[in-house]
Amino acid sequence: MVPTSNDGRAGHRQPRLGSNPQGSVLADDSDSENRLVEETKEYYHQRASQYVDWSHDTGTYEGGGTPEASWFMEGKMLLENLEKEKLTGNVLEIACGTGEWTEVLARNADSVTALDSSSDMIKRNKARLKDNPKVRYVLADFYDWKPDKLYDAVSFSFWISHVPGSRLDEFVSKVSRCLVPSGRVVFVDQQVTAEKNEVMDVPGGEVSIRTLDDGRGFKVIKHFYKHEEIREVFLRNGIRTRVSNTSTHFFFVDGRKTT
Ligand SMILES: C[S@@+](CC[C@H](N)C(=O)[O-])C[C@H]1O[C@@H](n2cnc3c(N)ncnc32)[C@H](O)[C@@H]1O
């Protein structure tokens, strides 16, 4: 699950990043972008122990506030929706985190390949799933990972907003290449309006300042994609999608590979 607010305390200094008119990290500034991708991974690795979810009263929300009731209600709707999607066969879950979504996917799938770059996230996911034999864990950076087989479905929750604009096409192309013909894609994330809860490094950019309970600050990729951008990039990569909003906070996407 994602944090809702941020107190904006940055614990260490980093060079300021430029941004292009679309709000992405500059295309020729690949070192900065790589550092941000690494810092995003490190932030979540360090955050695993204070990570919160919709069904367990554990962890803390960034900034210390508790989200409004509608946030929990809509979150539960997303989980129910994922179950209703009935993703069967071999399912790939990208950025599986502590397992709230893995748990749901494992109900209908024959197998779930749960990938995450954080060993601590995977450890917690395993504990939550009680070593469910359907679930195979992969500790990897998705950008570097070489898919080992074709999947009937790919799912990712609260992940696409951590993909920088300059890597979106590469990411979606890889998702498409992971899928069998007519394979399915289902994912969720926050609506663009959630940007107001973030402390952005540069207004309208795609870098957010996140702070852990112990005060350490991180720069994290946080790109609020518009529905049209999502539809277009997936279609360009052979996946037709339908994007729907919950009342206030989230969006839900279901898609199918067209070939
Ligand atoms: C916002 S959390 C979402 C976790 C889970 N899907 C959920 O909704 O509870 C983002 C997750 O992405 C993982 N992550 C960050 N960068 C990654 C990368 N490059 N490759 C794979 N996983 C990554 C983090 O470790 C973290 O578990």
The ligand as a Gaussian input file, in Angstrom:
#p B3LYP/6-31G(d) Opt

LIG

0 1
 C        4.629000       1.048000      -3.364000
 S        5.375000      -0.534000      -3.071000
 C        4.079000      -1.637000      -3.644000
 C        4.139000      -3.001000      -3.005000
 C        2.896000      -3.870000      -3.209000
 N        2.623000      -4.074000      -4.608000
 C        1.703000      -3.225000      -2.520000
 O        0.914000      -2.537000      -3.181000
 O        1.558000      -3.408000      -1.308000
 C        6.572000      -0.663000      -4.326000
 C        7.337000      -1.988000      -4.329000
 O        8.208000      -1.987000      -5.460000
 C        9.439000      -2.585000      -5.104000
 N       10.429000      -2.068000      -6.069000
 C       10.942000      -0.812000      -6.152000
 N       11.745000      -0.705000      -7.221000
 C       11.762000      -1.921000      -7.830000
 C       12.418000      -2.443000      -8.981000
 N       13.223000      -1.675000      -9.734000
 N       12.191000      -3.731000      -9.341000
 C       11.383000      -4.517000      -8.575000
 N       10.729000      -4.083000      -7.471000
 C       10.918000      -2.797000      -7.106000
 C        9.643000      -2.174000      -3.670000
 O       10.553000      -2.983000      -2.982000
 C        8.214000      -2.248000      -3.123000
 O        7.945000      -3.528000      -2.610000

